[in-house]
Amino acid sequence: MAKKHLIHIENTGEHYLCAEDENLLRGMEVLGRRGIPVGCRGGGCGVCKVHVTAGEYLARKMSKSCVSDEELAQGVVLACRVYPLGEISVKVVGKMAKSVCKGVEAPLSQASCPG
């Protein structure tokens, strides 16, 4: 059985457990929230972009058209291609932020979600 790690979504204050053999996107889906954007699940569409602000992870190959080398160096990755190696904090960005933050109650939505 794979070890599980705590994942924090800074935009909403939510957290979930994600196994080392499960990508961050799948873990978010298990939260049961509607509207988590899911595209190709293979690192090619870019809809699941997140910024890892803390923690260690394994990142598999992603399309350079979705995540540049500069973004990758700053911790911006695609949730479908990232596997946790320990506790992680992420901020959802782009298309994902709009979906994840939809319906989040204030003050969290005012503090961290675009709007």
Phi and psi in degrees as GROMACS dihedral restraints (atoms count N, CA, C in turn):
[ dihedral_restraints ]
;  ai    aj    ak    al  type     phi  dphi    fc
    3     4     5     6     1   -72.0    20    10
    4     5     6     7     1   143.6    20    10
    6     7     8     9     1   -67.1    20    10
    7     8     9    10     1   141.5    20    10
    9    10    11    12     1  -107.3    20    10
   10    11    12    13     1   146.6    20    10
   12    13    14    15     1  -127.7    20    10
   13    14    15    16     1   149.7    20    10
   15    16    17    18     1   -79.8    20    10
   16    17    18    19     1   129.4    20    10
   18    19    20    21     1  -116.4    20    10
   19    20    21    22     1   127.7    20    10
   21    22    23    24     1  -105.3    20    10
   22    23    24    25     1   132.3    20    10
   24    25    26    27     1  -102.3    20    10
   25    26    27    28     1   103.7    20    10
   27    28    29    30     1   -62.5    20    10
   28    29    30    31     1   -35.1    20    10
   30    31    32    33     1   -59.9    20    10
   31    32    33    34     1   -34.3    20    10
   33    34    35    36     1  -116.3    20    10
   34    35    36    37     1   -13.1    20    10
   36    37    38    39     1    82.3    20    10
   37    38    39    40     1     2.3    20    10
   39    40    41    42     1   -78.1    20    10
   40    41    42    43     1   159.0    20    10
   42    43    44    45     1  -146.9    20    10
   43    44    45    46     1   158.3    20    10
   45    46    47    48     1  -154.1    20    10
   46    47    48    49     1   163.5    20    10
   48    49    50    51     1   -94.4    20    10
   49    50    51    52     1   138.1    20    10
   51    52    53    54     1  -134.2    20    10
   52    53    54    55     1   127.3    20    10
   54    55    56    57     1   -72.9    20    10
   55    56    57    58     1   152.7    20    10
   57    58    59    60     1   -60.7    20    10
   58    59    60    61     1   -25.5    20    10
   60    61    62    63     1   -97.9    20    10
   61    62    63    64     1    15.3    20    10
   63    64    65    66     1  -121.8    20    10
   64    65    66    67     1   132.9    20    10
   66    67    68    69     1   -76.8    20    10
   67    68    69    70     1   160.6    20    10
   69    70    71    72     1   -60.2    20    10
   70    71    72    73     1   -35.1    20    10
   72    73    74    75     1   -63.0    20    10
   73    74    75    76     1   -44.9    20    10
   75    76    77    78     1   -61.6    20    10
   76    77    78    79     1   -40.4    20    10
   78    79    80    81     1   -60.5    20    10
   79    80    81    82     1   -40.8    20    10
   81    82    83    84     1   -64.1    20    10
   82    83    84    85     1   -40.0    20    10
   84    85    86    87     1   -61.5    20    10
   85    86    87    88     1   -36.5    20    10
   87    88    89    90     1   -66.5    20    10
   88    89    90    91     1   -20.1    20    10
   90    91    92    93     1   -57.7    20    10
   91    92    93    94     1   -23.6    20    10
   93    94    95    96     1    85.1    20    10
   94    95    96    97     1     9.5    20    10
   96    97    98    99     1   -82.0    20    10
   97    98    99   100     1   137.2    20    10
   99   100   101   102     1   -76.8    20    10
  100   101   102   103     1   150.5    20    10
  102   103   104   105     1    93.7    20    10
  103   104   105   106     1     2.3    20    10
  105   106   107   108     1   -66.8    20    10
  106   107   108   109     1   118.0    20    10
  108   109   110   111     1   -71.1    20    10
  109   110   111   112     1   129.0    20    10
  111   112   113   114     1  -129.2    20    10
  112   113   114   115     1   124.5    20    10
  114   115   116   117     1  -112.2    20    10
  115   116   117   118     1  -115.3    20    10
  117   118   119   120     1   -77.5    20    10
  118   119   120   121     1   -20.9    20    10
  120   121   122   123     1    63.1    20    10
  121   122   123   124     1    15.3    20    10
  123   124   125   126     1  -127.8    20    10
  124   125   126   127     1    11.9    20    10
  126   127   128   129     1    83.8    20    10
  127   128   129   130     1    18.2    20    10
  129   130   131   132     1  -114.0    20    10
  130   131   132   133     1   -13.4    20    10
  132   133   134   135     1  -105.5    20    10
  133   134   135   136     1   -28.9    20    10
  135   136   137   138     1    85.8    20    10
  136   137   138   139     1     2.4    20    10
  138   139   140   141     1   -72.4    20    10
  139   140   141   142     1   -17.6    20    10
  141   142   143   144     1  -104.8    20    10
  142   143   144   145     1    36.1    20    10
  144   145   146   147     1   -69.9    20    10
  145   146   147   148     1   132.6    20    10
  147   148   149   150     1  -135.9    20    10
  148   149   150   151     1   158.6    20    10
  150   151   152   153     1  -111.2    20    10
  151   152   153   154     1   113.8    20    10
  153   154   155   156     1   -79.0    20    10
  154   155   156   157     1   114.4    20    10
  156   157   158   159     1   -95.5    20    10
  157   158   159   160     1   -18.1    20    10
  159   160   161   162     1  -159.4    20    10
  160   161   162   163     1   144.6    20    10
  162   163   164   165     1   109.1    20    10
  163   164   165   166     1   165.8    20    10
  165   166   167   168     1  -107.2    20    10
  166   167   168   169     1   145.9    20    10
  168   169   170   171     1  -153.2    20    10
  169   170   171   172     1   163.2    20    10
  171   172   173   174     1  -104.4    20    10
  172   173   174   175     1   126.0    20    10
  174   175   176   177     1  -110.7    20    10
  175   176   177   178     1   126.0    20    10
  177   178   179   180     1   -89.7    20    10
  178   179   180   181     1   172.9    20    10
  180   181   182   183     1   -57.2    20    10
  181   182   183   184     1   134.5    20    10
  183   184   185   186     1  -129.7    20    10
  184   185   186   187     1   153.8    20    10
  186   187   188   189     1   -65.9    20    10
  187   188   189   190     1   131.6    20    10
  189   190   191   192     1   -65.8    20    10
  190   191   192   193     1   -22.0    20    10
  192   193   194   195     1   -74.5    20    10
  193   194   195   196     1   -17.3    20    10
  195   196   197   198     1   -98.7    20    10
  196   197   198   199     1   -38.1    20    10
  198   199   200   201     1  -135.3    20    10
  199   200   201   202     1   114.8    20    10
  201   202   203   204     1   -76.4    20    10
  202   203   204   205     1   165.8    20    10
  204   205   206   207     1   -59.7    20    10
  205   206   207   208     1   -37.7    20    10
  207   208   209   210     1   -64.6    20    10
  208   209   210   211     1   -45.2    20    10
  210   211   212   213     1   -62.2    20    10
  211   212   213   214     1   -45.2    20    10
  213   214   215   216     1   -58.0    20    10
  214   215   216   217     1   -42.1    20    10
  216   217   218   219     1   -64.3    20    10
  217   218   219   220     1   -25.6    20    10
  219   220   221   222     1   -91.9    20    10
  220   221   222   223     1     0.3    20    10
  222   223   224   225     1    92.7    20    10
  223   224   225   226     1    11.6    20    10
  225   226   227   228     1   -87.5    20    10
  226   227   228   229     1   121.5    20    10
  228   229   230   231     1  -142.1    20    10
  229   230   231   232     1   175.1    20    10
  231   232   233   234     1   -99.4    20    10
  232   233   234   235     1   126.7    20    10
  234   235   236   237     1   -58.8    20    10
  235   236   237   238     1   -27.3    20    10
  237   238   239   240     1   -72.7    20    10
  238   239   240   241     1   -12.8    20    10
  240   241   242   243     1  -117.3    20    10
  241   242   243   244     1    11.4    20    10
  243   244   245   246     1  -119.3    20    10
  244   245   246   247     1   133.1    20    10
  246   247   248   249     1  -122.4    20    10
  247   248   249   250     1   129.2    20    10
  249   250   251   252     1   -72.4    20    10
  250   251   252   253     1   141.1    20    10
  252   253   254   255     1  -110.5    20    10
  253   254   255   256     1    -2.9    20    10
  255   256   257   258     1  -175.3    20    10
  256   257   258   259     1  -168.4    20    10
  258   259   260   261     1   -63.1    20    10
  259   260   261   262     1   137.7    20    10
  261   262   263   264     1  -134.0    20    10
  262   263   264   265     1   144.2    20    10
  264   265   266   267     1  -116.8    20    10
  265   266   267   268     1   134.5    20    10
  267   268   269   270     1  -131.6    20    10
  268   269   270   271     1   152.3    20    10
  270   271   272   273     1  -114.6    20    10
  271   272   273   274     1   128.6    20    10
  273   274   275   276     1   -79.5    20    10
  274   275   276   277     1   143.2    20    10
  276   277   278   279     1  -132.7    20    10
  277   278   279   280     1   167.0    20    10
  279   280   281   282     1    60.8    20    10
  280   281   282   283     1  -139.1    20    10
  282   283   284   285     1   -59.5    20    10
  283   284   285   286     1   -34.4    20    10
  285   286   287   288     1   -66.2    20    10
  286   287   288   289     1   -38.1    20    10
  288   289   290   291     1   -61.0    20    10
  289   290   291   292     1   -41.5    20    10
  291   292   293   294     1   -60.4    20    10
  292   293   294   295     1   -41.8    20    10
  294   295   296   297     1   -74.5    20    10
  295   296   297   298     1   -45.4    20    10
  297   298   299   300     1   -67.0    20    10
  298   299   300   301     1   -36.8    20    10
  300   301   302   303     1   -83.9    20    10
  301   302   303   304     1   -11.8    20    10
  303   304   305   306     1   -59.8    20    10
  304   305   306   307     1   124.7    20    10
  306   307   308   309     1    83.7    20    10
  307   308   309   310     1     3.5    20    10
  309   310   311   312     1   -75.0    20    10
  310   311   312   313     1   132.0    20    10
  312   313   314   315     1   -71.0    20    10
  313   314   315   316     1   147.0    20    10
  315   316   317   318     1   -65.9    20    10
  316   317   318   319     1   152.5    20    10
  318   319   320   321     1   -86.2    20    10
  319   320   321   322     1    -8.5    20    10
  321   322   323   324     1   -56.5    20    10
  322   323   324   325     1   -43.7    20    10
  324   325   326   327     1   -66.1    20    10
  325   326   327   328     1   -34.6    20    10
  327   328   329   330     1   -72.7    20    10
  328   329   330   331     1   -33.8    20    10
  330   331   332   333     1   -80.0    20    10
  331   332   333   334     1   -36.2    20    10
  333   334   335   336     1  -128.5    20    10
  334   335   336   337     1   -16.3    20    10
  336   337   338   339     1  -103.4    20    10
  337   338   339   340     1   140.2    20    10
  339   340   341   342     1   -65.2    20    10
  340   341   342   343     1   149.5    20    10
